[in-house]
Amino acid sequence: MPQLNPAPWFAILVFSWLVFLTVLPPKVSAHSFPNEPTPQSTEKPQTESWSWPWH
């Protein structure tokens, strides 16, 4: 039963993971987002009180 012999499949598994771990991380880390978030100020905006009548 050849499927019980782990030698070729384990080598294929290890080789494919080595390829994934050497090719994909540089591609992922080179990705840049099109709109970088801008830091907002820590001041709270001045809000005006509600001047409408409640009735």
FENZI-V180260 format. One record per residue. N is the residue number from 0. RES is the residue in one small letter. OMEGA is omega in degrees with one decimal (none if undefined). NEAR is the number of other ideal C-beta (glycine too) atoms within 8 Angstrom. D_CENTER is the distance of its C-alpha to the mean C-alpha in Angstrom with 1 decimal. Layout:
n:N res:RES omega:OMEGA near:NEAR d_center:D_CENTER
n:N res:RES omega:OMEGA near:NEAR d_center:D_CENTER
This chain:
n:0 res:m omega:-173.2 near:3 d_center:42.1
n:1 res:p omega:-179.0 near:4 d_center:39.6
n:2 res:q omega:177.7 near:4 d_center:36.5
n:3 res:l omega:177.7 near:5 d_center:37.4
n:4 res:n omega:-174.2 near:7 d_center:37.3
n:5 res:p omega:-172.7 near:5 d_center:33.8
n:6 res:a omega:-177.4 near:6 d_center:34.4
n:7 res:p omega:-176.4 near:6 d_center:33.2
n:8 res:w omega:177.8 near:8 d_center:30.3
n:9 res:f omega:177.4 near:8 d_center:29.0
n:10 res:a omega:177.7 near:8 d_center:29.3
n:11 res:i omega:178.4 near:8 d_center:27.4
n:12 res:l omega:-179.0 near:8 d_center:24.6
n:13 res:v omega:-179.8 near:8 d_center:24.4
n:14 res:f omega:179.8 near:8 d_center:24.7
n:15 res:s omega:177.0 near:8 d_center:22.0
n:16 res:w omega:176.2 near:8 d_center:19.5
n:17 res:l omega:177.1 near:8 d_center:20.7
n:18 res:v omega:179.5 near:8 d_center:20.1
n:19 res:f omega:-176.6 near:8 d_center:16.5
n:20 res:l omega:177.2 near:8 d_center:15.8
n:21 res:t omega:-177.0 near:7 d_center:17.7
n:22 res:v omega:-171.9 near:8 d_center:16.6
n:23 res:l omega:-177.6 near:8 d_center:12.9
n:24 res:p omega:175.8 near:8 d_center:11.5
n:25 res:p omega:178.6 near:7 d_center:13.4
n:26 res:k omega:-179.1 near:8 d_center:12.4
n:27 res:v omega:-178.5 near:7 d_center:8.6
n:28 res:s omega:177.1 near:6 d_center:9.6
n:29 res:a omega:-179.6 near:6 d_center:12.1
n:30 res:h omega:176.7 near:6 d_center:10.1
n:31 res:s omega:179.5 near:4 d_center:11.2
n:32 res:f omega:-175.5 near:5 d_center:10.8
n:33 res:p omega:179.3 near:3 d_center:14.3
n:34 res:n omega:179.7 near:4 d_center:15.1
n:35 res:e omega:178.9 near:4 d_center:14.2
n:36 res:p omega:179.0 near:4 d_center:15.1
n:37 res:t omega:178.8 near:4 d_center:18.6
n:38 res:p omega:179.4 near:4 d_center:19.9
n:39 res:q omega:-179.4 near:4 d_center:22.5
n:40 res:s omega:-179.1 near:4 d_center:25.8
n:41 res:t omega:178.3 near:3 d_center:26.7
n:42 res:e omega:175.9 near:4 d_center:29.9
n:43 res:k omega:179.0 near:3 d_center:30.4
n:44 res:p omega:178.8 near:4 d_center:31.7
n:45 res:q omega:178.9 near:4 d_center:35.4
n:46 res:t omega:177.7 near:4 d_center:36.1
n:47 res:e omega:-179.3 near:5 d_center:39.4
n:48 res:s omega:-177.6 near:4 d_center:41.3
n:49 res:w omega:-174.9 near:4 d_center:41.9
n:50 res:s omega:-178.7 near:4 d_center:45.4
n:51 res:w omega:177.0 near:4 d_center:46.0
n:52 res:p omega:-176.8 near:3 d_center:48.6
n:53 res:w omega:-179.4 near:3 d_center:47.5
n:54 res:h omega:none near:2 d_center:50.4
